[in-house]
Amino acid sequence: MELHQFSIKQIHQHLLQKDFSARELVGHYLGIIKKEEPKIGAFLAVSEDEALEQADYLDEKIKQGQEVSLLAGAPCAIKDAILVKGQKCTAGSRILENYFAPYDATAVAELKKQGAIILGKTNLDEFAMGSSTEHSAFQVTRNPHDLTRVPGGTSGGSACAVAANECVFALGSDTGGSIRQPASFCGVVGLKPTYGAVSRYGLIAHASSLDQIGPLAKTTEDCQIIFNAIKGKDENDATSADTDNSSVNVDLKNVKIGIPQEYFGEGLEKATREIIEGVIKKAQKAGAEIRKISLPHSKYALACYYLVSTSEASANLARFDGIKYGLSQEANDLAEVYFKSRGQGFGSEVKRRIMLGTFALSSGYYDAFYIKAQKARALIKQDFDQVFEQVDFIFTPVSPFPAFKIGEKIDDPLKMYLSDILTVPISLAGVPALSLPAGKDGHLPVGLQIISRPFNEQGIFQIGQQLEKIL
């Protein structure tokens, strides 16, 4: 096997057996990055020297017979909205083009503690706003399965890096589908954890009541290892929560799987429907009980999401004012500094969302839009709570269609927003969901979305691993 074909557990085993060194492994991945990056553009920055230094340190530990953790030596990539101390963190925006992170995000600190080796920072839609990674201020990332198509967004760089064998795993962030949708488009596994399962400390905020850091990897088992390393309560994030560490024993033979009619209706492409229905049939053949369910308020989710998320984004992005940090333009007075810095620093999609959010929060419109959206959100969450009293898991497509062409939707924001129609209800409800490669429409991957009750990530991983064996 080639070095890039090894899973996290296999890497650990081979390093301990000294079949290869951490330096050889990292050098192999850096070689792939050099070869693939001119075509794909997944990385915004590669930290070659630091990665090789980390590898040498690990090799010395192994040589001395010291104990090393399971993740030690695993080369990874980090979405460039998550802080890595001493490295640039741009959030894909000109306004933070020269911003260097003063500390590690909690998730990054946990990976470093485990000895994972960070190869670099990956591209994203600016401030994690978009569905295609075309809204980055620096470059367009291309899908490794078809270079004329998008990788999805906003964690498109992270999904691409994993799919193109440029790293073993990557961290992304998911606000309305930003891990799951690119995972689906690129044919990798991606988890949006339960809201609060992973600390948001050190993640540049988009919408604080929705954002979650999560893993992207080639297999469900690798995803589980990474999630277990980064999850848990953090004193720096009041919304984080302790999660159950015990392993669960879930078997396809004994589970009830809900199929919501609202997610298989108009707009779902025929090939995508057939692939997902094929997976459902295989699960049923393996012994799962399939039940038709309804999530009636999901039809309001997209409108609700774009009111809540833009409102929170308009407040979060107020800090980028040309005074505290980031791009600052000289001007005659304070107001002009704001206008010039924000005008030149923010891209069109970010400006659009700030304006939408500011409007929704403004006097006279707050009750009509923002408060109404929050009421709709409560009903969407209630739908999921009620359904999980009847079933253990919900299966849906991740996206109504596979990866679309670069430039196809960028001039029509509404068409772009519709890319998230099957992922945003889950984000609004705060429940966990995994994107699992389910098949291909021609050469383009299609993802199955496995959803469960809050903090049942371990159950999702069990089902994901069992499905991998029969798909």
TAUR-V363074 format. One record per helix or strand of 2 or more residues. SS is the DSSP state (2 for helix, 1 for strand). FROM is the first residue (numbers start at 1). TO is the last residue. If there is no record, write none. Layout:
# TAUR-V363074
ss:SS from:FROM to:TO
ss:SS from:FROM to:TO
This chain:
# TAUR-V363074
ss:2 from:3 to:5
ss:2 from:8 to:16
ss:2 from:22 to:40
ss:1 from:43 to:46
ss:2 from:48 to:63
ss:1 from:75 to:79
ss:2 from:94 to:96
ss:2 from:106 to:114
ss:1 from:117 to:122
ss:2 from:126 to:128
ss:1 from:142 to:143
ss:1 from:146 to:150
ss:2 from:156 to:163
ss:1 from:169 to:174
ss:2 from:180 to:186
ss:1 from:189 to:192
ss:1 from:212 to:217
ss:2 from:220 to:230
ss:2 from:252 to:254
ss:1 from:256 to:260
ss:2 from:261 to:264
ss:2 from:270 to:285
ss:1 from:289 to:293
ss:2 from:296 to:319
ss:2 from:334 to:345
ss:2 from:348 to:361
ss:2 from:366 to:387
ss:1 from:393 to:397
ss:2 from:413 to:420
ss:2 from:424 to:429
ss:1 from:433 to:441
ss:1 from:444 to:452
ss:2 from:457 to:470
